[in-house]
Amino acid sequence: ASRTCCNYPQIFPYGTVKICVKRAPAKANLCYYDCVFNAINICHKSKCNYLKAYDYINWIFPAKHPFIEIYRKAFRKCVSKANDLHSNRLARLKSRGCNPLPEIVYLCVENEMLTQCPMDYWNTWNPQCQHKRDFINNCLGKDIE
């Protein structure tokens, strides 16, 4: 749904994550993002590393791609916030069997892509997109800076 508002490039193309699609076919499945982030070395065990995300971004996108810097900033912000979550909260989420940090990071990055989307890539025809962006900025983004 986020990509209908901002036409940002897919960060995890199928070829990169096909093994995870087979292991955890439902993308909503917590284990899918755990598998993906471990497969590309962004997360390991209970910690994620934004520098590993930078390496992956540099590998997947051409050098002058307009979304490289947006993705870098998003991963830096989101990985830092996710790594700072209290371990007791994570333990409750982890009881589902997979590390919740990758999914938390992914959802945060997706929100960042919406709020930082360049106007050339923004869907101005759908008023729901602006409502979604406003909600993220006004409600979810307050403590992120």
C-alpha positions as CSV (number, residue, x, y, z in Angstrom):
1,A,0.0,0.0,0.0
2,S,2.9,2.4,0.7
3,R,4.2,2.0,-2.8
4,T,0.9,3.2,-4.2
5,C,1.6,6.6,-2.6
6,C,5.3,6.8,-3.3
7,N,6.8,4.9,-6.2
8,Y,10.0,4.1,-4.4
9,P,12.0,1.1,-5.6
10,Q,11.6,-2.3,-3.9
11,I,14.5,-2.8,-1.5
12,F,14.2,-6.6,-1.4
13,P,13.6,-7.8,-5.0
14,Y,12.5,-11.4,-5.3
15,G,15.8,-12.7,-6.6
16,T,17.5,-11.5,-3.4
17,V,15.1,-13.1,-1.0
18,K,13.6,-16.1,-2.8
19,I,14.8,-18.5,-0.2
20,C,12.9,-16.5,2.4
21,V,9.7,-16.6,0.3
22,K,9.9,-20.4,0.4
23,R,10.6,-20.5,4.1
24,A,8.0,-18.0,5.2
25,P,5.6,-17.5,2.2
26,A,3.3,-15.0,3.8
27,K,5.0,-11.6,3.7
28,A,3.1,-10.6,6.8
29,N,4.8,-13.4,8.7
30,L,7.3,-12.1,11.2
31,C,9.7,-14.8,10.2
32,Y,9.9,-13.5,6.6
33,Y,11.6,-10.3,7.6
34,D,13.8,-12.1,10.1
35,C,15.0,-14.4,7.2
36,V,15.5,-11.5,4.8
37,F,17.5,-9.3,7.2
38,N,19.6,-12.2,8.2
39,A,20.2,-13.4,4.6
40,I,21.6,-10.0,3.7
41,N,23.4,-9.5,7.0
42,I,21.5,-6.5,8.2
43,C,20.6,-8.3,11.4
44,H,22.3,-11.0,13.3
45,K,20.8,-12.6,16.4
46,S,19.3,-9.7,18.4
47,K,20.9,-6.7,16.8
48,C,20.7,-4.9,13.5
49,N,23.5,-2.9,11.9
50,Y,22.7,0.1,9.7
51,L,26.2,0.0,8.1
52,K,25.3,-3.5,6.8
53,A,22.2,-2.0,5.4
54,Y,24.4,0.7,3.7
55,D,26.5,-2.1,2.1
56,Y,23.3,-3.8,0.8
57,I,21.8,-0.5,-0.5
58,N,25.1,0.3,-2.3
59,W,25.1,-3.2,-3.8
60,I,21.4,-3.2,-5.0
61,F,21.1,0.3,-6.4
62,P,23.1,2.1,-9.1
63,A,25.5,4.8,-7.7
64,K,23.4,7.9,-8.5
65,H,20.0,6.4,-7.7
66,P,17.6,9.1,-6.2
67,F,16.5,6.8,-3.3
68,I,20.0,5.7,-2.0
69,E,20.3,8.6,0.5
70,I,16.7,8.3,1.6
71,Y,17.1,4.6,2.2
72,R,20.4,5.1,4.1
73,K,18.8,7.8,6.4
74,A,15.8,5.6,7.0
75,F,17.8,2.5,7.9
76,R,20.1,4.5,10.2
77,K,17.2,6.0,12.0
78,C,15.1,2.9,12.2
79,V,17.9,0.5,13.1
80,S,19.0,2.8,15.9
81,K,15.4,3.0,17.3
82,A,14.8,-0.7,17.0
83,N,18.1,-1.6,18.7
84,D,17.1,0.7,21.6
85,L,13.8,-1.1,22.3
86,H,13.6,-2.6,25.7
87,S,14.5,-6.3,25.8
88,N,11.3,-7.2,27.8
89,R,9.1,-5.8,25.0
90,L,11.1,-7.8,22.4
91,A,10.9,-11.0,24.4
92,R,7.1,-10.9,24.3
93,L,7.2,-10.4,20.6
94,K,9.9,-13.0,20.1
95,S,7.7,-15.6,21.7
96,R,6.1,-16.0,18.2
97,G,9.4,-17.8,17.2
98,C,11.3,-15.2,15.2
99,N,13.3,-12.1,15.9
100,P,10.9,-9.1,15.7
101,L,13.6,-6.5,15.1
102,P,13.7,-6.9,11.3
103,E,10.0,-6.4,10.9
104,I,10.1,-3.4,13.2
105,V,12.9,-1.9,11.1
106,Y,11.2,-2.7,7.9
107,L,7.9,-1.1,8.9
108,C,9.8,2.0,10.1
109,V,11.7,2.2,6.9
110,E,8.5,2.0,4.9
111,N,7.1,4.9,6.9
112,E,10.2,6.9,6.3
113,M,9.9,6.2,2.5
114,L,6.4,7.8,2.7
115,T,7.4,10.8,4.7
116,Q,10.6,11.5,2.7
117,C,9.3,10.7,-0.8
118,P,10.5,13.2,-3.5
119,M,7.5,14.9,-5.1
120,D,8.5,13.4,-8.5
121,Y,7.6,10.0,-7.1
122,W,4.6,11.0,-5.0
123,N,1.0,10.1,-5.9
124,T,-0.7,13.5,-5.8
125,W,-4.0,12.1,-7.2
126,N,-4.9,10.0,-4.2
127,P,-5.9,12.2,-1.1
128,Q,-5.5,9.1,1.1
129,C,-1.8,9.3,0.5
130,Q,-1.5,12.7,2.0
131,H,-3.7,11.6,5.0
132,K,-1.3,8.7,5.5
133,R,1.8,10.9,5.3
134,D,0.2,13.4,7.7
135,F,-0.7,10.6,10.2
136,I,2.9,9.3,10.1
137,N,4.4,12.8,10.6
138,N,2.0,13.9,13.3
139,C,1.5,10.6,15.3
140,L,4.3,8.2,14.6
141,G,7.2,10.5,13.9
142,K,7.1,12.6,17.1
143,D,9.9,10.9,19.0
144,I,11.9,9.7,16.0
145,E,14.1,12.7,15.3
